Amino acid sequence: MRRQLDVDLKYYSSNDVGLFDEVAHRLKMAGKQLFDKPTALFDAIRKAGLSALWVPSSRRIMIDQEVPHPKHRWIEGHEIGHSLIPWHREFLFGDDGVTLDPACHATVEAEANFASARLLFLQERFGAEARDCDLGFDTIKMMAKRYGNTLTSTFWRIIEDREPDRPVFGMMTAHPRHPSIGRGDNGATVRYFIRSKAFRDQFAKFSAEDGYAVIEKYATARKRGPIFEETDIIANDRDEPCEFYFESFCNSYSLLTVGSFVSPRAIIV
């Protein structure tokens, strides 16, 4: 895809002043220079917490060389998404009120993530193949290897794309028994709460905190590999009890947990 789009790929570090100098002088908006020196560009990247960026003027993707190599494939797809969507060009490194609106930033990033997912998981093909397999971490690991993507990105796509009409949710969290594993910014226990369309529609009252409470209830002390498999009850938005199957797996960086709908639970009077 990069060859077809004539997109260059470079890696950067805080010591790569020459590369930052070249890029800083190319970045303009409405004819005005955005950065007067390479260190200002690096400071902006560090402040924004960026691991990569798309430079439209030179058609270049720049990736922080400190980012683990397995993540580069997703990052490239994400930045290619920025390059393909015409209106993103005007919103990169901008400083006007619209650009700084968090809702605008979230929309831009969501669109680039969508483009990356459609590219790396071959549009509808991934979901169709995943539906031929059981929902679980054996399938997630197999599909990650088949498509050449990370375990976490494959986990995300399994939750959203495999069976949208089935209530399923996934969580990337800290390990309740090992606080050094999986905590997010500022020590957050929940990093991502991923839900299928059916789960969002039918279980809107169920929060990330509710999900983490289930994980705390069942998590074993293992640091890597399978952590637990259990069934528990979740009430839907009509307060009807439903049985869910939970499976949790730790890759030593984060705890990945999937909860999938099994059946309504009959109310015994």
Solvent accessible surface area in square Angstrom, and as a share of the most:
residue,aa,sasa,rsa
1,M,105,0.47
2,R,76,0.28
3,R,222,0.81
4,Q,157,0.70
5,L,42,0.21
6,D,109,0.57
7,V,11,0.06
8,D,56,0.29
9,L,35,0.18
10,K,78,0.33
11,Y,88,0.33
12,Y,5,0.02
13,S,21,0.14
14,S,66,0.43
15,N,130,0.67
16,D,50,0.26
17,V,83,0.47
18,G,55,0.53
19,L,21,0.10
20,F,4,0.02
21,D,57,0.30
22,E,71,0.32
23,V,0,0.00
24,A,0,0.00
25,H,98,0.44
26,R,108,0.39
27,L,9,0.04
28,K,122,0.52
29,M,40,0.18
30,A,99,0.77
31,G,68,0.65
32,K,144,0.61
33,Q,80,0.35
34,L,47,0.23
35,F,28,0.11
36,D,112,0.58
37,K,110,0.47
38,P,21,0.13
39,T,76,0.44
40,A,27,0.21
41,L,0,0.00
42,F,42,0.17
43,D,67,0.35
44,A,33,0.25
45,I,4,0.02
46,R,157,0.57
47,K,186,0.79
48,A,67,0.52
49,G,64,0.62
50,L,67,0.33
51,S,45,0.29
52,A,9,0.07
53,L,7,0.03
54,W,11,0.04
55,V,0,0.00
56,P,15,0.09
57,S,51,0.33
58,S,25,0.16
59,R,93,0.34
60,R,24,0.09
61,I,0,0.00
62,M,0,0.00
63,I,0,0.00
64,D,32,0.16
65,Q,97,0.43
66,E,134,0.60
67,V,20,0.11
68,P,77,0.48
69,H,140,0.62
70,P,89,0.56
71,K,103,0.44
72,H,16,0.07
73,R,107,0.39
74,W,61,0.21
75,I,17,0.09
76,E,35,0.15
77,G,2,0.02
78,H,20,0.09
79,E,9,0.04
80,I,7,0.04
81,G,1,0.01
82,H,9,0.04
83,S,25,0.16
84,L,88,0.44
85,I,37,0.19
86,P,117,0.74
87,W,95,0.33
88,H,0,0.00
89,R,127,0.46
90,E,100,0.45
91,F,50,0.21
92,L,32,0.16
93,F,47,0.20
94,G,11,0.11
95,D,109,0.56
96,D,64,0.33
97,G,64,0.62
98,V,95,0.55
99,T,17,0.10
100,L,125,0.62
101,D,63,0.33
102,P,108,0.68
103,A,66,0.51
104,C,19,0.11
105,H,106,0.47
106,A,58,0.45
107,T,62,0.36
108,V,8,0.05
109,E,50,0.22
110,A,59,0.46
111,E,57,0.26
112,A,0,0.00
113,N,60,0.31
114,F,133,0.55
115,A,25,0.19
116,S,0,0.00
117,A,7,0.05
118,R,77,0.28
119,L,56,0.28
120,L,18,0.09
121,F,3,0.01
122,L,83,0.41
123,Q,117,0.52
124,E,120,0.54
125,R,131,0.48
126,F,1,0.00
127,G,5,0.05
128,A,48,0.37
129,E,38,0.17
130,A,0,0.00
131,R,119,0.43
132,D,124,0.64
133,C,36,0.21
134,D,120,0.62
135,L,27,0.13
136,G,10,0.09
137,F,5,0.02
138,D,117,0.61
139,T,11,0.06
140,I,0,0.00
141,K,87,0.37
142,M,68,0.31
143,M,0,0.00
144,A,10,0.08
145,K,178,0.75
146,R,131,0.48
147,Y,18,0.07
148,G,47,0.46
149,N,18,0.09
150,T,28,0.16
151,L,33,0.16
152,T,41,0.24
153,S,17,0.11
154,T,0,0.00
155,F,0,0.00
156,W,76,0.27
157,R,26,0.10
158,I,2,0.01
159,I,2,0.01
160,E,55,0.25
161,D,50,0.26
162,R,20,0.07
163,E,59,0.27
164,P,53,0.33
165,D,126,0.65
166,R,64,0.23
167,P,9,0.06
168,V,5,0.03
169,F,2,0.01
170,G,0,0.00
171,M,0,0.00
172,M,9,0.04
173,T,0,0.00
174,A,0,0.00
175,H,1,0.00
176,P,29,0.18
177,R,107,0.39
178,H,35,0.16
179,P,80,0.50
180,S,109,0.70
181,I,17,0.09
182,G,7,0.07
183,R,106,0.39
184,G,20,0.20
185,D,124,0.64
186,N,165,0.85
187,G,38,0.37
188,A,43,0.34
189,T,44,0.26
190,V,36,0.21
191,R,99,0.36
192,Y,95,0.36
193,F,47,0.19
194,I,4,0.02
195,R,74,0.27
196,S,1,0.00
197,K,111,0.47
198,A,7,0.05
199,F,0,0.00
200,R,106,0.39
201,D,86,0.45
202,Q,81,0.36
203,F,2,0.01
204,A,66,0.51
205,K,136,0.58
206,F,21,0.09
207,S,42,0.27
208,A,19,0.15
209,E,124,0.56
210,D,60,0.31
211,G,1,0.01
212,Y,19,0.07
213,A,55,0.43
214,V,18,0.10
215,I,2,0.01
216,E,81,0.36
217,K,130,0.55
218,Y,49,0.19
219,A,6,0.05
220,T,50,0.29
221,A,70,0.54
222,R,124,0.45
223,K,119,0.50
224,R,157,0.57
225,G,11,0.10
226,P,83,0.52
227,I,0,0.00
228,F,12,0.05
229,E,101,0.45
230,E,71,0.32
231,T,70,0.41
232,D,29,0.15
233,I,69,0.35
234,I,8,0.04
235,A,53,0.41
236,N,12,0.06
237,D,45,0.23
238,R,175,0.64
239,D,103,0.53
240,E,70,0.31
241,P,32,0.20
242,C,6,0.03
243,E,36,0.16
244,F,0,0.00
245,Y,67,0.25
246,F,1,0.00
247,E,29,0.13
248,S,1,0.00
249,F,24,0.10
250,C,0,0.00
251,N,24,0.12
252,S,46,0.30
253,Y,169,0.64
254,S,3,0.02
255,L,0,0.00
256,L,0,0.00
257,T,1,0.00
258,V,4,0.02
259,G,0,0.00
260,S,5,0.03
261,F,47,0.20
262,V,73,0.42
263,S,41,0.27
264,P,100,0.63
265,R,111,0.41
266,A,83,0.64
267,I,126,0.64
268,I,164,0.83
269,V,182,1.05
